[in-house]
Each structure stands twice: as C-alpha cells, then as structure tokens.
Amino acid sequence: MSIKKVGDTVIQARHRLSCHCGAVVLELTLPEGIVNPRRCDCSICRRKGAVVASVLLDGIRIVQGAEHLRLYQFNTRVARHHFCGVCGIYTHHQRRSFPDQYGYNVGCLEGVNPFLIPDVPVHDGVHHPADRPPV
C-alpha cells in the first residue's frame, strides 16, 4: 500500500489485491481507504462469505493474470463476478446496483485482515430491487 501526500492531503492511495495463489494481482486506488465494508445475503454472496467494499471502475487495474480471471454471471446477468481460474478465489465484481463501481474482496487486500473490521453490516441481497419476479 502506498499513500501519496501533498501536505496533509491524501492524493492517492494504491492498494495491492491478489488471489490466494498469486496468479491474479490487481491495483486499487482507494484514496479514503476501505469505505463501507459489508456482507450480502444474496445467493452468491452467502456462499462466498466475503467482506466487500466498493471502488469506482477506473479505480481498479489488473496488474497481472488477466488470462486467469474467469467470469460468472447469473439471474439478471448484470453483475459480473470475477474469480481466479487457478485457485478459485473471488477477487471482484462489477455491481448491478451501481454499475459504475466494482465490489472487491477485502480479504484479498494485501496486509488487511477483514475479521478485524468491527461491525460489518449485512445487506439484504435476497430482496434486491433489480431481481426478476418469480416465473
């Protein structure tokens, strides 16, 4: 993690995010650090169990391993879930609620233990407003 400052103002904070095996490495620009960490109880998030936070689309850059990233989509097929094809770890997804953002797996940030973040709220993804009515 590197922080660039001009006086007391944070200009840019870059954080390295990697999957378990290290095949996929991303660089995130998080000028305010981890903002709004949360869990979700939708069908996929419940199974992943990840603490997720968000970054703007231009705040994430693939440093290595683009060829190892796999895409998974379901239901409305709007969200784009990315994971390492080697070790299977979920790294990030393009959000359907806010398609101008990626959600990223806080547990993949190097040097961050998501279990030390107090009081991580759970969002109701089961009743997401963009879900299709049952057929």
N, C-alpha and C positions, 0 to 999 in steps of 0.2 A: 504494500500500500504506500502510495506517495502523495503528499499534500503539497501543493504549490501555494505560497502565500505572497501577498503584496501588503506589507504592513501587517495588520491584524485580519485582513480579509482573505478568506479562502477562495482561490480562483478555480481550482480544480482538484479533485481527489480521485485518483485512479486506484482501482482495486482489482486484484487478480482472482479469477474464479476458475476452478478446474474440476473435472470429474474425478472419480476415485482412482482410475488407472493413469491419469495424466495425459491421455491421448487428446482430450479437448481442453483448450485453455481460452478463456475469454478475458477481456479487459473491460471493466465497468467504470464509468465516470459517475461518481456519487459525491457531488460537492457538499451535500448535507449528511453524508454517511447513510446508514441504513434507516430509511424512513418508512413508518407504518408497517412493521413486520406483522404478519398474520398467518393464520392457517385457514383452510377452507374445508367444508364438509361435503363438497360435491363428490361424485363417484370416483373420479380420478385422484383428486387431492387427498381424499380419505385414505386411499391405498398408498399414495406416495408418502404421506405423513410429513411433508416438508414445511418448514417455515419459509414464507415467500415475502419478498418486498418488490418494489417496482422501480424501473428506470425507464427514461424515455428511449424510443427506438434508436436515436443517434447516440445514446449513452452506453452502447454495448458494441464491442468489436471482437470478432473471432481472431485470436492471435495464432492458434494452431489447431489442427484437427477438424477443419470444416468437413473433410471427407468422411469423418467418423460420426458426425451428427446424423441422427435419424429423426424423422418427423412422425408424430402421431396426432391424428385428428379424429373426433367423434361427434355425435349428436349434431349440433348446428354446423360443425366443421369450420367455425370461425376462429377459435383459438388454435394456435399452432404450438404443440408441445414438442420440445427438443430434448433428446437424451443421447448419451454416448452409446454407439453401436458396439463398442468393445466391452465396457463394464456395466452398461445399462443405467447409469446414474442420470436422473433428470437434472438438467442444468438450467433451462429457462423456457419460457413460453410467451408467445405474443397473446396478450389478453383479449378476450372478446368484449369485456365491459369497457375497456379503454384500449382500443386497437393501436393507439399511438404509444403504447407502453409495452415493455416486456416485464413479466414477472420473473424473478430469478430465485434460485435455490440458495438461501442464506447459508445453509450448511456447506455449500461448495466454495464460499469465500475463504480464501486462504487466511489463516490466523483468526478466524471467527468461530466460536462455539455457540450455535443457536440455542442450546439448552441453558445458556447463561443470560439470555434475554428474558427479563421478567414479564409476566402477564401478557403473553402473546394471545390476542383475541382470535376467536374462530368466526369466520364469516359464513353466512347461510348460503352456500352454493347449491344446496338441494332445491331451493326455490328461486333460482336465478331468473330474473325477468326476461331474459332472452331465450329461455327454453321453449321448445315447441310444446303445444298441448298434446297430451297422450292421444294416440290414434287407436 
